[in-house]
């Protein structure tokens, strides 16, 4: 036992001394000051943290102890300030950007928006952007409304049906957001709302999330990566499922391109504008990017809807206030449309709930890393040497008491200037960037807000809601890049008539 302890101590000392040659260790004392020893010497603490699904908590604990910049592994720094968002993700004066960390954004055979380098990214984004403009959103409204209305109709059926309103809202939110995105991206919805079941494509997607922790672990440890590959070969069902998953998308896109449509789906916009024929997206690139959009634009929105619903149901005063606001603003459900819901000044409290949920339950809680340039970079006032992985850690940033007063509390009022508690005037609201910023920020931000407002407002308008006891602890989840969410069990009842209803 003593020998093993001695050997471990020697290994640790050796690792620390070897590591002292690392450029980050040799850099300014300001950076070195925030280096937990074990993290500076080894990658395994970070890798295990990712594997266990506790990365958000572990990184936050390091920030709480060491401050606004922390060395989370030998070659990686985590930041938690508004300035770091700008320095890491913003476009520089010379029009360059920090590249995406290639160990995290692993490139596949097809060029796609998330992993493309700066030049390719600009070309792809230029072709995709028209599908996400405000004009496009208004043109897509009737298509979106069909899905919103179907969701409400299906929920009403469940209130009247044998389940007597006991509903897993996590599943229902997944159904509606995945149906919307498949309708827009593939020309047809998955039909999950209609059937009340997960489409196999969705089931594969959710199964894959559980592997993300391992894939991140494997990208750090090549031996684990090799094991993963061997396991995949030995378990043909895994690779067969992956193939079927990819084939499904390919077939749907090919069908949609062949048949054409009058509907204003994404492909209409992507294929109708001709900027520069040489640089058009080819069919393979269109497919690769639609695959990204299918996942980027569904789970993230469903996650936020679940979080906002859970916060409201665990804060009854906020629930009553949000419900009253929606019901007083819209006398009839038909009055709710994209324009009326997003009108400046409309639904201030609901919008504050949405912001507060983005803060307390970011759909992407972990760092989206970039690498410093060949000359190094200045981040949050510090010089960081070349080729270091850097990023802002959303969970730590949004829950840091240096950025927000009562950082762990659900306080939508902090976003309402006239009502914010005085202590919240010190909040650094600029540190909340749930859709990132700069040239790689979220392309679907307006669509996401439109879906979130439309769905939450309709659910609050139509139903009385109560959290079922087994979902009281729903919030406490593991994260594997995305949250590993459990079912969100809620009891729904038809809306109670109000005095105003009787009068009209
Ligand atoms: C609450 C919902 C959402 C959140 C929190 C969110 C968040 C983000 C974030 C943080 C990024 C930056 C990724 C990176 O740096 O690698 C991003 C990128 C992106 N998002 Fe979203 N997103 C949401 C909804 C959507 C929707 C509805 C769509 C489309 C239908 C969408 C499409 C995209 C695309 C295409 C990118 C890549 C942009 C680029 O690289 O230029 N997202 N999103």
Boltz pocket constraint, residues with backbone or C-beta under 6 A from the ligand:
constraints:
  - pocket:
      binder: B
      contacts: [[A, 113], [A, 114], [A, 125], [A, 181], [A, 292], [A, 293], [A, 296], [A, 297], [A, 298], [A, 300], [A, 301], [A, 304], [A, 363], [A, 364], [A, 368], [A, 433], [A, 434], [A, 435], [A, 436], [A, 439], [A, 440], [A, 441], [A, 442], [A, 443], [A, 444], [A, 445], [A, 447], [A, 448]]
      max_distance: 6.0
